């Protein structure tokens, strides 16, 4: 009987304890960006992440739903992650386009839709460098994803506070930059 009581107590306490690595504790705000300051228990380094949120519309969704744009560095590789509350399409049939403020837009941007069809990753060096280079000084970015299976998805993110977000996400990440020889990966600190 004591053993059963012990197991039940451990189960109840285990449900209450939450690893600080997966919570929003220690986040700061910079404009519209939530910047993580948690320390990774594996590497003892600060997690490189900045996130902003907006409501996204989709052909098959009855009303706008939550989405997020995240700037981060994973395994010393920069990326931009877009997450949605609905399916956006598949990797084979989705096309990303975007436009910062009133600047010329970019169509057929190389991006990858992850399994589950709710997350799109921008990670190709040339497209990633161009996208990140247009964030500073911009007020908004309009994102459009077209898909045969997921319909059309549209969202506009406010970019107020993006300088701190870029620094937090990419300070220790080698960034792709434009050189006279073309796109190549070089360390860059913002």
For each residue, the residues with C-beta under 8 A, 3 or more apart:
1: 4 5
2: 5 6
3: 6 7
4: 1 7 8
5: 1 2 8 9
6: 2 3 9 10
7: 3 4 10 11
8: 4 5 11 12
9: 5 6 12 13
10: 6 7 13 14
11: 7 8 14 15
12: 8 9 15 16
13: 9 10 16 17
14: 10 11 17
15: 11 12
16: 12 13
17: 13 14
18: 22 23
19: 22 23 41
20: 23 25 26 38
21: 38 40 41 47
22: 18 19
23: 18 19 20 38
24: 27 34
25: 20 38
26: 20 36 37 38
27: 24 34 35 36 37
28: 34 35 37
29: 33 34 35 161
30: 33 35 50 161 162 163 164 165 168
31: 158 159 160 161 162 164 165
32: 52 53 157 158 159 160 161
33: 29 30 50 51 52 160 161 162 164 165
34: 24 27 28 29 50 51 52
35: 27 28 29 30 49 50 164 165 168
36: 26 27 46 47 48 49 50 51 168
37: 26 27 28 46 47
38: 20 21 23 25 26 46 47
39: 44 45 46 47
40: 21 43 44 45 46 47
41: 19 21 44
42:
43: 40
44: 39 40 41
45: 39 40 172
46: 36 37 38 39 40
47: 21 36 37 38 39 40
48: 36 72 73 168 169 170 171 172 173
49: 35 36 70 71 72 168 169
50: 30 33 34 35 36 70 71 72 164 165 166 168 169
51: 33 34 36 68 69 70 71
52: 32 33 34 68 69 157 158 159 165
53: 32 66 67 68 157
54: 67 68 69 155 156 157 158
55: 64 65 66 67 155
56: 64 65 66 67 84 85 86 153 154 155
57: 61 64 153 154 155
58: 61 65 84 86 88 150 151 152 153 154
59: 150 151 152 153
60: 86 87 150 151
61: 57 58 64 65 86
62:
63:
64: 55 56 57 61
65: 55 56 58 61 84 85 86
66: 53 55 56 84 85
67: 53 54 55 56 82 83 84 85 155
68: 51 52 53 54 81 82 83
69: 51 52 54 80 81 82 141 143 157
70: 49 50 51 80 81 82 83
71: 49 50 51 78 80 132 165 166 168 169 170
72: 48 49 50 78 79 81 169
73: 48 76 77 78 79 169 170 172 173
74: 77 79
75:
76: 73 172 173 174
77: 73 74 123 173
78: 71 72 73 123 128 132 169 170 173 174 175 176
79: 72 73 74 121 122 123 128
80: 69 70 71 121 122 123 128 131 132
81: 68 69 70 72 119 120 121 122
82: 67 68 69 70 119 120 121 122 143 155
83: 67 68 70 118 119
84: 56 58 65 66 67 87 88 118 119 120 153 155
85: 56 65 66 67 118
86: 56 58 60 61 65 118 153
87: 60 84 116 117 118 149 150
88: 58 84 94 113 117 118 120 145 147 150 153
89: 93 94 113 117 145 146 147 148 149 150 151 153
90: 93 94 113 117 147 149 150
91: 94 112 113 114
92:
93: 89 90 147 148 149 150
94: 88 89 90 91 111 113 120 145 146 147 150
95: 107 108 145 146 147
96: 108 109 110 111 120 122 143 144 145
97: 105 106 107 108 109 143 144 145 146
98: 105 106 109 131 141 142 143 144
99: 103 104 105 106 141 142
100: 103 134 135 138 140 141 142
101: 138 139 140
102:
103: 99 100 134 138
104: 99
105: 97 98 99 142
106: 97 98 99 109 127 130 131
107: 95 97
108: 95 96 97
109: 96 97 98 106 122 127 131
110: 96 122 124 126 127
111: 94 96 120 121 122 123 124 127
112: 91 120 121 123
113: 88 89 90 91 94 117 119 120 121
114: 91 117 118 119 120 121
115:
116: 87 119
117: 87 88 89 90 113 114 149 150
118: 83 84 85 86 87 88 114
119: 81 82 83 84 113 114 116
120: 81 82 84 88 94 96 111 112 113 114 145
121: 79 80 81 82 111 112 113 114
122: 79 80 81 82 96 109 110 111 127 128 131
123: 77 78 79 80 111 112 128
124: 110 111 127 128
125: 128 129 176 183 184 185
126: 110 129 130 176 183
127: 106 109 110 111 122 124 130 131
128: 78 79 80 122 123 124 125 131 132 176
129: 125 126 132 133 175 176 177 178 183
130: 106 126 127 133 134
131: 80 98 106 109 122 127 128 134 135
132: 71 78 80 128 129 135 166 170 175
133: 129 130 136 178
134: 100 103 130 131 138 141
135: 100 131 132 138 141 159 162 166
136: 133 162 163 166
137:
138: 100 101 103 134 135 141 159 162
139: 101 158 159 160
140: 100 101 156 157 158 159
141: 69 98 99 100 134 135 138 156 157 159
142: 98 99 100 105 154 155 156
143: 69 82 96 97 98 153 154 155 156 157
144: 96 97 98 152 153 154
145: 88 89 94 95 96 97 120 150 152 153 154
146: 89 94 95 97 152
147: 88 89 90 93 94 95 150 151 152 153
148: 89 93
149: 87 89 90 93 117
150: 58 59 60 87 88 89 90 93 94 117 145 147 153
151: 58 59 60 89 147
152: 58 59 144 145 146 147
153: 56 57 58 59 84 86 88 89 143 144 145 147 150
154: 56 57 58 142 143 144 145
155: 54 55 56 57 67 82 84 142 143
156: 54 140 141 142 143
157: 32 52 53 54 69 140 141 143
158: 31 32 52 54 139 140
159: 31 32 52 135 138 139 140 141 162
160: 31 32 33 139
161: 29 30 31 32 33 164 165
162: 30 31 33 135 136 138 159 165 166
163: 30 136 166 167 190
164: 30 31 33 35 50 161 167 168
165: 30 31 33 35 50 52 71 161 162 168 169
166: 50 71 132 135 136 162 163 169 170 190
167: 163 164 170 171 190
168: 30 35 36 48 49 50 71 164 165 171
169: 48 49 50 71 72 73 78 165 166 173
170: 48 71 73 78 132 166 167 173 175 188 190
171: 48 167 168 189 190
172: 45 48 73 76
173: 48 73 76 77 78 169 170
174: 76 78 185 186 187 188
175: 78 129 132 170 185 186 187 188
176: 78 125 126 128 129 183 184 185 186
177: 129 183 184 185 186 188
178: 129 133 182 183
179: 182 183 184 186
180:
181: 184
182: 178 179
183: 125 126 129 176 177 178 179
184: 125 176 177 179 181
185: 125 174 175 176 177
186: 174 175 176 177 179
187: 174 175
188: 170 174 175 177
189: 171
190: 163 166 167 170 171
